[in-house]
Amino acid sequence: MSYSDKTYTISAGASVGISGTGVFVACLAASKPFKLEVDSQNAHTFEAGLTRRKPQGFKTLRIENPNDTPIEVRLGIGSGDIDDNRVTINNDEGLATRAKVPDAAASGLVVVNDATTLQLVPDTPLRTEIIFSRSSEETGLVYIHTNPGAASAAKEGVPMLPGSSLTLNSTAALYVSNNSGAVSEISFLEAKFST
């Protein structure tokens, strides 16, 4: 088993030949994509994070820089039962981060008379998700939608059966139309950002 890693600087449009035997070559870091040739075979585009394996082994490598600026490439070359899975970040790149998580919540209960369209919640760019629910003791359908002018008799939007819940990812103002023949209560829980 053997392993070594080395950094190469290649001028714009130039190439560098590397003598050394191995079964795999891993690109640990590269300032830009480049071409990698193994044992004088066709060169293929290569970049940080990629590994090329040749089970029968190789004796030579060539790094070609097709870019109009110099590049720096760090390669790991090895044979045997070893892998190099280190994470590398180029100097001009940042590490991706997880999106912000909602840190605020609001809840409420809205009573909607029969034959009525009513606003449940106003629009807000801070909302990430809202959950509506209805009691199983109610009757008839109500409809959740975004049209403030919808007639209560219009079957517009997403229908909610008694005892059901509905989750929406919407920042729009949301309305309920009730034509169920009875008063309906819609409870909601809203996840959002505080700022």
N, C-alpha and C positions, 0 to 999 in steps of 0.2 A: 504494500500500500504506500502511495506517495501523494503529496499535495503541496502546491506552492501557489502563491498569488503575487502578482506584480502589476504595477501601474505603468502605462505607456502613454506618451504624448505624441500625437500624430498631426503633422501640419495639414493645412487645407489641401485636399486633392491628392495627398500622399498615401503611402502604405508602409507597413512595418511587418517584416517576416519574423516569426518566432520558431526556434527549434526547440523541441521538447516533446517527449512522449507522454501520452495520456489516453484515458478512455472518455473523459468528459472535460468540457471547458464551460465555466460559468462566468457570466458577466456580472461582476459584483457592483460596478458603478460605471457610468458613461455620461459624459456631459451632453452628448447627442447620439442618436442612432448612427450606426456604422455598418459596414459590410464585413463579414467574417468568412474566410476561406479555410477549409480543412483539407490538408493533403492535396493541394492544387486542384480541388474540385470546385464547382461553381460557388461563388460567394453569395451569401444570403444576408439579408438585413438582420441585424442583431442589436440588442439594447439591454440596459440594466434589468436584471431579474431573469433573463433567459439562460438556459443551459442547453448545450448541444452534446449528445452522447454518440459515441461511435464504438460499439462493443468490441470490435476487432482492434481498436486502438488507432491512434494517429501519431505522426512524427513531426508534422509541421503545421503551423497556423499562419495566416496573414490577416492583418487588420487593415482595411481600406477606409479612408475617410472621404466620403463623397460630398462633405459639407464645404462651404466656402470660408469656414473658420477652423482653427485648430481644435482638436478634441482631446480629452483625457479619458482613457479606458482602463479599468482595473479588472483583470481576468484572474480567475482561479482555475488551475489546471491540475487534474488528479487522475489516479487510477486506483482500483481496489474498492473496498466497501466503505466509501466516505462520500458524504454530500455536504456542500456548503450552502446552508439556507439562511445566511445572515440577511437582514433587511438593510438596504442601502438607500440613502436619500442624497441626491445631488445637491450641491451648494445652493443652486438657484431655485430649488423646489421646496415646498412646505409639506408637512405631513397632513394628510386629510384628517379632518376632525368630524365627529358626529354632529349632526344638526342639533340645535338648541332644543331642549325638552320643555314642554309646557310647564309653567310654574304657578298657575292660578286656575281657579275653578269657580263656577257660578252655578247655582241651581235654583229651581223655582217650580211653581205650580201655576198653570194658566187654566182658568175656567172659561169654557167657550159655550155660549148659548146655542141652541139649535138655530139653523138657518143664518149662521153668522160666519164671516171671515174676519180673522183677528191676527195681529202680529204677535208671534211667539217671542222672537228675539230680534234686535236690530242688527244691521251689518257691522262687522268689525274685522279688520285685517289681522287681529290678534288671535282669533279663534282657530283652533286646529281641528276640533272635533266636537260634535254635540250629539247627545243621546236623548231621544224622546221615548216616553213609555205611557201606556194607558192601562187602566185597571181592567181586570178580567170581568168585573161586574157591570161594565158598560155594554151598550148595544150599538150596532151599526158601525159604519165606516166614517173616519175623518181623513182628510187629505192634507199632507204637509207639502208646501210649495214655496216659490219665490215671487209669486204674482200678487201684489197688493190689491189689484183690481178684480181678482177672481170672484165670481159669484159663488155664494155658499153652495148652490146646487150643482155647480160645475164639478165634474170628477177630474180635477186637474192636480197633478203632483203625485206624490207617493202615498198610496192608501195605508192606513193603519187600522188593523182589526182590534177589537177589545182584547186586552191581555198581551198585546204585542209591544215590541220595542223597535226603534229605528235609529241607526247610527249614521250620521252624515259628516262628511269632511267638506264644510262649506263656510265661507266667510260672509256670504250674502245674508240679507235680512230674510227671515223665514216666517211663513204664515201658516195658519191652519184654517181649513174650511170645514164647517160642521153642518151636515145635513142628515144627521143620524136619527132625528126624531126626538132627541133628548139632549140634556146638558152633558158635556163631556169635559173631563179633566185631563190635561196633558202635563206630565211632569218632565223636567229636563235637567240634564247635567252637562255643563259646557266646560271643555278643557281649552285653556288659552294661555298666551304669554302675558305677563304683567306689563311688559314694555315692548 
